[in-house]
């Protein structure tokens, strides 16, 4: 389980870096996040999570999703 989570996090952070949402400044050793872009990404992720949870609740109550 831990390995799966680690591999998923590798994917997520490489995706963020590839999209320009995360920038590493080598001379200072800092990682910078573009907050406006990350907010848009998190909004989409929250929408996905809410619809997933709603479908699980509906299925638990006997409905079809």
N, C-alpha and C positions, 0 to 999 in steps of 0.2 A: 504494500500500500504506500509506504513512504517513498519508494522509488518512483511510483506512478505520479505522486504529487510533485516530486522534484522535477520529473521530466515535463510535466504540465507547466510548472513555473518557468523552466527553461524556455519553453515555447512562448509563453506569455511575454516574458521580458525581451526575448529576441524579436517578437512581433512589435512591441512598443518601440524598441530601438530602430527597427526597420522603417517604422512609420514616422520617425522623427519626433516622437513624443518624449523620448528620453535621450539625453545627450551627455556623453562622458567627456569632461575636460581633463585631459591627461596632465597638463602642467600643475593644475591645482588639485587634481585627484577628486573632483566633485562630480556627482551625477545630478543633472538638472532635468526637471519635468516641466513640460509646457502645460500649465494648469488648465487653460481653456480647452485644449485638445483632450486632455485626460478626463475632464468633466464630461465631454461629449461621449467619450468611450465608456465611462462609468454609467452614464444614463442609459445607454444601450444595453449594457450588461445587467443593470438593475431591471430593466424591462424584460429581458430574457428570464432572469431569475423569478420575477413575479409571475410571469405566465407559466413557468415550469411548476412553481408551487401551487398555483391555482389549478392546474391540470391534475396534480397529484391529489389535491383535496377533493376535486370532483370525482376522480376515480375511486378514492377511498369511500365516498358516499354512495357508490354504486353506479355512478354515471359513466358514460363513455366519453373518451377524449379523442 
